[in-house]
Amino acid sequence: MSEQLNELKSEYTDKLRRLKLLEAGVDYGEIDTYIKYLSADKSSEIEKQAAELVADIEQKSNFGDAYCDDKKVWNPFKIKGEDEI
């Protein structure tokens, strides 16, 4: 009985983590990538960790986008006088 209860609790916690990640804004296809970063067992703690994780993801993705859009980045492979396509 105890083994079955632990299995149900583990399944419930996993589904709750997936739900909180979805509610926080993670795409459905990326849930398996980010679920390993949630370690809490209580609903409020899981929600807090999911929100912090999404904030970190957004911050890092915004940093990379701004850098890639910068046209004055040095390109060592560009030949002088060659126009960009």
PyMOL commands that set and color helices and strands:
alter all, ss='L'
color gray80, all
select helices_A, chain A and resi 2-24+28-37+43-68
alter helices_A, ss='H'
color red, helices_A
deselect
rebuild
show_as cartoon
